[in-house]
Amino acid sequence: MLLTTCPSVMTGRPFVARSSFLEPTEADLHLYRTLAMKLRVQPPSSLFRYLLPQGQHLMHLGDRPSWVWANLLKVAQARWPDLPPYGNVASDGTALNSTVERIVYEAIVPVVPDDVAIDLEAAISSDSQRRFHSDIAVRLRSQVQHIEIVGACGSDRVTRNEWEQKLLAQFDRRLLVYEAAGIQPEVWYLDQMLEPDRLRQRFLQIVAGLRKRVS
């Protein structure tokens, strides 16, 4: 808790003004731990906008300077050493492009069948190989389903700042590349990251669809 000592106007004695806005509450910490254990990843602050009203304060902490969120991580990790690691490196050592992509990876890897491959940064098409790649491609023999993971916003496509607007615009340009290549990608948005069981179910539906295409 932040402590500020100021002279009292009436008595001349110092008094302590307390402000906890920039520090996580007990409820914040327990919500953070619950989600981290569920996702097998320490979650980014952007996810908590979809856990209102419980996640509102965490959402606001994430909007503050980076040291504020770093302080939350320090407190949470000191209290619970068993938290999964923070960042984009998965539990099996695979490096993803972002924490959000890692959330998806951690969710689906345990249910990948032996004859199915997960390709990271797979080329969307041969003529755009050097410039355009999908986040994840699910491959069964010659059949491929590309998956795009949108970390800029939820499925409502509402952004909260200029950086997210920029990321969403970049994603929309990527969709034009898919369209030009005649490819329909699967798109997973930020709010869908909260339910790893549903990600696994959707992944297995994709695999089932690929099996029909090769049969």
C-alpha positions as CSV (number, residue, x, y, z in Angstrom):
1,M,0.0,0.0,0.0
2,L,1.3,3.5,-0.9
3,L,1.9,5.6,2.2
4,T,2.1,9.4,2.1
5,T,3.1,11.5,5.1
6,C,1.7,15.1,5.2
7,P,1.5,17.7,7.9
8,S,-1.9,18.1,9.5
9,V,-3.4,21.6,9.0
10,M,-5.2,21.6,12.3
11,T,-2.7,19.9,14.7
12,G,0.7,20.2,12.9
13,R,1.2,16.5,13.3
14,P,1.9,14.2,10.4
15,F,-0.8,11.9,9.2
16,V,-0.7,8.9,6.8
17,A,-2.9,9.0,3.7
18,R,-3.4,5.5,2.3
19,S,-4.0,4.7,-1.4
20,S,-4.3,1.2,-2.7
21,F,-5.4,2.0,-6.3
22,L,-2.0,1.1,-7.8
23,E,-1.7,-2.1,-5.8
24,P,-3.7,-5.3,-6.2
25,T,-6.3,-6.2,-3.7
26,E,-6.7,-9.6,-2.1
27,A,-9.6,-10.3,-4.5
28,D,-7.4,-9.2,-7.5
29,L,-4.6,-11.6,-6.5
30,H,-7.0,-14.5,-6.1
31,L,-8.7,-13.8,-9.4
32,Y,-5.3,-13.6,-11.1
33,R,-4.2,-16.9,-9.6
34,T,-7.4,-18.6,-10.5
35,L,-7.1,-17.6,-14.1
36,A,-3.4,-18.3,-14.3
37,M,-3.9,-21.9,-13.1
38,K,-6.9,-22.4,-15.5
39,L,-4.9,-21.2,-18.5
40,R,-1.6,-22.7,-17.5
41,V,-0.2,-19.2,-18.3
42,Q,0.0,-16.0,-16.2
43,P,-2.7,-13.9,-18.0
44,P,-2.1,-10.5,-19.6
45,S,-4.1,-7.6,-18.2
46,S,-6.2,-7.3,-21.4
47,L,-8.1,-10.5,-20.5
48,F,-9.6,-9.0,-17.3
49,R,-11.8,-6.7,-19.3
50,Y,-13.9,-9.7,-20.1
51,L,-14.2,-10.7,-16.4
52,L,-16.2,-7.7,-15.2
53,P,-17.0,-6.6,-12.6
54,Q,-14.4,-8.8,-10.7
55,G,-11.6,-7.9,-13.1
56,Q,-12.2,-4.2,-13.4
57,H,-9.4,-3.1,-11.0
58,L,-6.9,-5.5,-12.7
59,M,-7.9,-4.1,-16.1
60,H,-7.2,-0.6,-14.8
61,L,-3.8,-1.7,-13.3
62,G,-2.9,-3.0,-16.7
63,D,-3.6,0.5,-18.2
64,R,-1.1,2.1,-15.9
65,P,2.7,2.4,-16.4
66,S,4.3,-1.0,-16.8
67,W,5.8,-1.0,-13.3
68,V,2.3,-1.2,-11.8
69,W,1.6,-4.6,-13.5
70,A,5.2,-5.7,-12.8
71,N,4.5,-5.1,-9.1
72,L,1.4,-7.3,-9.3
73,L,3.4,-10.1,-10.9
74,K,6.0,-9.8,-8.1
75,V,3.5,-10.0,-5.4
76,A,1.6,-12.9,-6.9
77,Q,4.7,-14.9,-7.7
78,A,6.1,-14.4,-4.2
79,R,2.8,-15.6,-2.6
80,W,2.3,-18.6,-5.0
81,P,5.6,-20.0,-6.3
82,D,3.6,-22.7,-8.2
83,L,2.2,-20.2,-10.7
84,P,2.9,-21.0,-14.3
85,P,5.7,-18.8,-15.8
86,Y,4.8,-15.5,-17.3
87,G,5.5,-14.7,-20.9
88,N,5.4,-16.3,-24.4
89,V,7.5,-19.4,-23.8
90,A,5.2,-22.5,-23.3
91,S,5.7,-25.1,-20.7
92,D,7.4,-27.4,-23.2
93,G,9.9,-24.7,-24.2
94,T,8.2,-23.6,-27.4
95,A,8.4,-19.9,-28.0
96,L,5.3,-18.2,-29.3
97,N,4.9,-14.7,-30.6
98,S,2.8,-13.5,-27.7
99,T,1.3,-14.6,-24.4
100,V,-2.1,-14.8,-26.0
101,E,-0.8,-17.3,-28.6
102,R,0.8,-19.3,-25.8
103,I,-2.6,-19.5,-24.1
104,V,-4.0,-21.2,-27.2
105,Y,-1.0,-23.4,-27.6
106,E,-1.1,-24.6,-24.0
107,A,-4.8,-25.3,-24.4
108,I,-4.7,-27.4,-27.5
109,V,-1.3,-29.3,-27.3
110,P,-2.5,-31.9,-24.8
111,V,-5.2,-33.0,-27.2
112,V,-3.3,-33.0,-30.5
113,P,-3.7,-36.5,-32.1
114,D,-0.5,-38.3,-33.1
115,D,-1.2,-38.0,-36.8
116,V,-1.9,-34.2,-36.6
117,A,0.8,-31.5,-36.7
118,I,0.7,-28.0,-35.3
119,D,2.7,-25.6,-37.5
120,L,3.7,-22.2,-36.1
121,E,4.2,-19.3,-38.5
122,A,3.0,-21.4,-41.4
123,A,3.0,-19.8,-44.8
124,I,-0.4,-18.7,-45.9
125,S,0.4,-19.4,-49.6
126,S,3.5,-20.1,-51.6
127,D,3.6,-16.7,-53.3
128,S,3.4,-14.9,-50.0
129,Q,5.8,-17.1,-48.1
130,R,8.2,-14.4,-47.1
131,R,5.7,-11.9,-45.8
132,F,2.5,-13.5,-44.6
133,H,2.2,-16.4,-42.2
134,S,-0.6,-17.7,-40.0
135,D,-0.3,-17.8,-36.2
136,I,-1.1,-21.6,-36.1
137,A,-1.8,-24.1,-38.8
138,V,-3.4,-27.5,-38.0
139,R,-2.1,-30.0,-40.6
140,L,-3.4,-33.5,-41.4
141,R,-1.5,-34.9,-44.4
142,S,-2.1,-32.5,-47.2
143,Q,-5.0,-30.7,-45.5
144,V,-4.4,-27.5,-43.5
145,Q,-6.6,-25.2,-41.4
146,H,-5.0,-21.9,-40.6
147,I,-5.9,-20.2,-37.2
148,E,-5.5,-16.5,-36.6
149,I,-5.3,-15.4,-32.9
150,V,-6.4,-11.8,-32.4
151,G,-4.9,-10.3,-29.3
152,A,-6.1,-6.8,-30.0
153,C,-9.8,-7.2,-29.0
154,G,-12.6,-9.5,-28.3
155,S,-15.1,-10.9,-30.8
156,D,-17.0,-7.6,-30.5
157,R,-13.9,-6.0,-32.2
158,V,-14.0,-3.2,-29.6
159,T,-10.5,-1.7,-29.0
160,R,-9.5,0.4,-26.0
161,N,-6.4,2.3,-27.2
162,E,-4.5,3.3,-30.3
163,W,-2.1,0.3,-30.1
164,E,-5.0,-2.1,-30.2
165,Q,-6.5,-0.2,-33.1
166,K,-3.2,-0.6,-34.9
167,L,-3.1,-4.3,-34.2
168,L,-6.7,-4.8,-35.4
169,A,-6.0,-2.9,-38.6
170,Q,-2.9,-5.1,-39.2
171,F,-5.1,-8.2,-38.7
172,D,-7.7,-6.9,-41.2
173,R,-5.0,-6.5,-43.8
174,R,-3.9,-10.1,-43.2
175,L,-7.5,-11.2,-43.9
176,L,-7.2,-9.6,-47.3
177,V,-4.2,-11.8,-48.0
178,Y,-6.2,-14.9,-47.0
179,E,-9.0,-13.8,-49.2
180,A,-6.7,-13.3,-52.2
181,A,-5.3,-16.8,-51.6
182,G,-8.8,-18.3,-51.4
183,I,-8.3,-19.4,-47.8
184,Q,-10.8,-19.2,-45.0
185,P,-9.0,-19.0,-41.7
186,E,-10.4,-19.8,-38.3
187,V,-10.3,-16.6,-36.1
188,W,-10.0,-16.7,-32.3
189,Y,-10.5,-13.5,-30.4
190,L,-9.2,-12.3,-27.0
191,D,-12.4,-13.1,-25.1
192,Q,-12.3,-16.7,-26.2
193,M,-9.0,-17.2,-24.5
194,L,-10.8,-17.4,-21.1
195,E,-12.2,-20.9,-21.8
196,P,-9.5,-23.3,-22.7
197,D,-12.0,-26.2,-22.7
198,R,-13.9,-24.5,-25.5
199,L,-10.6,-23.9,-27.4
200,R,-9.9,-27.6,-27.2
201,Q,-13.4,-28.5,-28.4
202,R,-13.1,-26.2,-31.3
203,F,-9.6,-27.6,-32.2
204,L,-11.0,-31.1,-32.2
205,Q,-13.8,-30.0,-34.5
206,I,-11.2,-28.6,-36.8
207,V,-9.4,-32.0,-36.8
208,A,-12.6,-33.8,-37.5
209,G,-13.2,-31.5,-40.4
210,L,-9.7,-32.2,-41.8
211,R,-10.3,-36.0,-41.5
212,K,-13.4,-35.7,-43.6
213,R,-11.4,-33.8,-46.2
214,V,-8.8,-36.5,-46.5
215,S,-11.2,-39.5,-46.4
